[in-house]
Amino acid sequence: ASTAEEVACQWVLDLLDLPRTASVGLTTGATMAGFIGLAAARDEVLRRDGYDLAETGLQYAPPVTVFICEESHASNRAALRYLGFGDRNVVEIAADDQGRIVVDDLAARMAKIAGPKVIIATAGHINSGAFDDFQALADMAKRHGAWLHVDAAFGLWARSCIKSRVLTKGIEHADSWSTDGHKWLQVPFDAGFAIVRDGNAHRRAMDISAS
């Protein structure tokens, strides 16, 4: 069963043309996939800041700021709450008329805040189908040492089609992606994929040794 899962996950990376060395986890859907991606984000940006979350816990951690579009899907808010983020940790970024992040607003707000940062982008807005400007967001994340997570429950599969692939330009530069198998992939049961570029970050966030 483990081997079959590994093969299927590699097929997903091939189909979506994402880094072949990325770590993939099968989940019940994109909500839990997003939770996993953001857990890896939280742990990794704290680690870069010199804080070991696994050793010391969340109570004494430096504040992590999450930048999220005002029209981001509610599942991202839920995941953040489950991961210990409150309203004061979250900065809402303005959306354009299609629900995309206004990059200039994000740049202005990120410039005013120090410390560990996470950006949440969207591929396939739930109402408009719009895609964020991933190249611009990836460049900004790199400048700030931030983690870029893409909520791609609806839109990541656009990469598998030549005609629609252009919508996802730059998405391959993100640090993590969450998507569903039971939407466009037509998997006939609840299924999601948590994809994390840095397999070590994925493991550090989720690894629990068996009893």
C-alpha positions as CSV (number, residue, x, y, z in Angstrom):
1,A,0.0,0.0,0.0
2,S,2.9,2.4,0.8
3,T,4.5,1.7,-2.5
4,A,1.2,2.3,-4.4
5,E,0.8,5.6,-2.6
6,E,4.4,6.7,-3.4
7,V,3.8,5.9,-7.1
8,A,0.5,7.8,-7.2
9,C,2.1,10.8,-5.6
10,Q,4.9,10.8,-8.1
11,W,2.3,10.7,-10.9
12,V,0.7,13.8,-9.4
13,L,4.0,15.7,-9.4
14,D,4.5,14.6,-13.1
15,L,1.0,15.6,-14.1
16,L,1.2,19.0,-12.4
17,D,4.8,19.5,-13.4
18,L,5.9,20.5,-9.9
19,P,9.3,19.8,-8.4
20,R,9.8,16.1,-8.6
21,T,11.7,16.0,-5.3
22,A,8.7,17.6,-3.5
23,S,7.1,15.6,-0.6
24,V,3.4,14.6,-1.2
25,G,0.9,13.5,1.4
26,L,-2.5,12.0,0.7
27,T,-5.3,13.6,2.7
28,T,-9.1,13.6,3.0
29,G,-9.3,16.8,0.9
30,A,-7.8,20.2,0.3
31,T,-8.8,21.6,3.7
32,M,-6.5,19.1,5.5
33,A,-3.9,19.5,2.7
34,G,-3.8,23.2,3.4
35,F,-3.5,22.6,7.1
36,I,-0.4,20.4,6.4
37,G,1.1,22.9,4.1
38,L,0.6,25.7,6.6
39,A,1.9,23.6,9.4
40,A,5.1,23.1,7.4
41,A,5.2,26.9,6.7
42,R,4.8,27.8,10.4
43,D,7.5,25.4,11.6
44,E,9.9,26.4,8.8
45,V,9.7,30.2,9.1
46,L,10.2,29.8,12.9
47,R,13.2,27.5,12.3
48,R,14.7,30.1,10.0
49,D,14.3,32.6,12.8
50,G,16.2,30.3,15.1
51,Y,13.3,28.9,17.0
52,D,12.7,25.1,17.4
53,L,8.9,24.6,17.6
54,A,9.1,20.9,18.2
55,E,11.4,21.4,21.1
56,T,10.0,24.5,22.8
57,G,6.4,24.6,21.6
58,L,4.2,27.4,20.4
59,Q,3.7,29.3,23.7
60,Y,7.1,31.0,23.5
61,A,7.5,31.3,19.8
62,P,8.1,34.6,18.0
63,P,5.0,36.0,16.3
64,V,4.5,34.7,12.7
65,T,2.6,37.1,10.4
66,V,0.3,35.5,7.8
67,F,-0.7,37.6,4.8
68,I,-3.9,36.5,3.2
69,C,-6.3,37.9,0.6
70,E,-9.5,39.3,2.0
71,E,-11.4,36.8,-0.3
72,S,-9.3,33.8,0.6
73,H,-11.4,30.6,1.2
74,A,-12.7,30.1,4.7
75,S,-10.8,26.8,5.0
76,N,-7.6,28.7,5.2
77,R,-8.9,30.7,8.1
78,A,-9.9,27.5,9.8
79,A,-6.5,25.9,9.3
80,L,-4.8,29.0,10.7
81,R,-7.0,28.9,13.8
82,Y,-6.2,25.2,14.3
83,L,-2.5,26.0,14.0
84,G,-2.6,28.5,16.8
85,F,-2.9,31.7,14.8
86,G,-5.2,34.5,16.0
87,D,-6.7,37.5,14.3
88,R,-3.7,39.6,15.3
89,N,-1.4,37.2,13.4
90,V,-3.3,37.7,10.2
91,V,-3.0,40.6,7.8
92,E,-5.8,40.9,5.2
93,I,-4.7,42.0,1.8
94,A,-7.0,43.8,-0.6
95,A,-8.6,41.9,-3.5
96,D,-9.2,43.1,-7.0
97,D,-12.6,42.7,-8.8
98,Q,-11.8,39.0,-9.5
99,G,-10.7,38.2,-6.0
100,R,-7.0,38.2,-6.7
101,I,-4.4,39.6,-4.2
102,V,-3.5,43.2,-5.0
103,V,0.3,42.8,-5.1
104,D,1.0,46.5,-4.4
105,D,-1.0,46.3,-1.2
106,L,0.8,43.2,-0.1
107,A,4.2,44.8,-0.8
108,A,3.3,47.9,1.3
109,R,2.1,45.8,4.2
110,M,5.0,43.3,4.2
111,A,7.5,46.2,4.2
112,K,6.1,47.4,7.6
113,I,6.3,44.1,9.4
114,A,9.4,42.3,10.6
115,G,9.8,38.7,11.7
116,P,8.7,35.3,10.2
117,K,6.1,35.6,7.4
118,V,3.8,33.4,5.4
119,I,1.8,34.3,2.3
120,I,-1.3,32.4,1.2
121,A,-2.2,32.6,-2.5
122,T,-5.1,31.2,-4.5
123,A,-5.2,29.2,-7.7
124,G,-8.8,29.1,-8.8
125,H,-11.0,31.5,-6.8
126,I,-14.1,29.7,-5.6
127,N,-16.4,32.3,-7.3
128,S,-14.5,33.8,-10.2
129,G,-12.0,31.0,-11.0
130,A,-9.2,33.7,-10.9
131,F,-5.5,32.9,-10.3
132,D,-3.1,35.1,-8.3
133,D,0.1,36.5,-9.8
134,F,2.3,33.7,-8.6
135,Q,5.5,35.0,-10.1
136,A,5.1,38.4,-8.3
137,L,4.2,36.7,-5.1
138,A,7.1,34.2,-5.3
139,D,9.5,37.1,-5.9
140,M,8.1,39.0,-2.9
141,A,8.3,35.9,-0.7
142,K,12.0,35.4,-1.6
143,R,12.8,39.0,-0.8
144,H,11.3,38.7,2.7
145,G,12.4,35.2,3.4
146,A,8.7,34.3,3.6
147,W,6.9,31.0,2.9
148,L,4.5,31.0,-0.1
149,H,1.6,28.5,0.2
150,V,-0.9,28.2,-2.6
151,D,-4.5,27.1,-1.9
152,A,-5.1,25.4,-5.2
153,A,-8.1,23.2,-4.4
154,F,-9.8,24.2,-7.7
155,G,-7.0,25.5,-9.9
156,L,-3.9,23.4,-9.6
157,W,-5.1,20.9,-12.2
158,A,-4.9,23.7,-14.8
159,R,-1.2,22.8,-15.1
160,S,-2.1,19.5,-16.7
161,C,-3.7,21.1,-19.7
162,I,-1.7,23.0,-22.3
163,K,-4.4,25.6,-22.9
164,S,-5.0,26.5,-19.3
165,R,-1.4,26.0,-18.0
166,V,-0.6,29.7,-18.6
167,L,-3.0,30.6,-15.7
168,T,-0.5,29.0,-13.3
169,K,2.7,30.7,-14.5
170,G,5.1,31.0,-11.6
171,I,3.1,28.7,-9.3
172,E,6.0,26.2,-9.4
173,H,8.1,28.6,-7.3
174,A,5.8,28.3,-4.3
175,D,6.9,26.4,-1.2
176,S,3.7,24.4,-0.8
177,W,0.5,23.6,-2.6
178,S,-2.8,22.1,-1.5
179,T,-5.3,20.6,-3.9
180,D,-8.3,18.2,-4.2
181,G,-8.4,14.9,-6.1
182,H,-12.2,14.8,-6.0
183,K,-12.8,17.9,-8.0
184,W,-11.3,18.1,-11.5
185,L,-9.3,14.9,-11.2
186,Q,-12.7,13.1,-10.7
187,V,-11.5,10.8,-7.9
188,P,-14.8,9.2,-6.8
189,F,-14.1,9.6,-3.0
190,D,-12.7,12.3,-0.7
191,A,-9.1,12.8,-1.6
192,G,-6.6,15.7,-1.3
193,F,-2.9,16.2,-1.9
194,A,-0.5,18.2,0.4
195,I,2.6,19.0,-1.6
196,V,5.6,20.6,0.1
197,R,8.8,21.6,-1.8
198,D,11.1,20.9,1.2
199,G,10.5,17.3,2.3
200,N,12.4,17.9,5.5
201,A,10.1,20.8,6.4
202,H,7.1,18.5,5.7
203,R,8.5,15.8,7.9
204,R,9.5,18.1,10.7
205,A,5.9,19.5,10.9
206,M,4.1,16.2,10.7
207,D,6.4,13.4,12.0
208,I,5.3,11.5,15.0
209,S,7.2,8.3,15.9
210,A,5.1,5.2,16.4
211,S,4.6,3.9,19.9
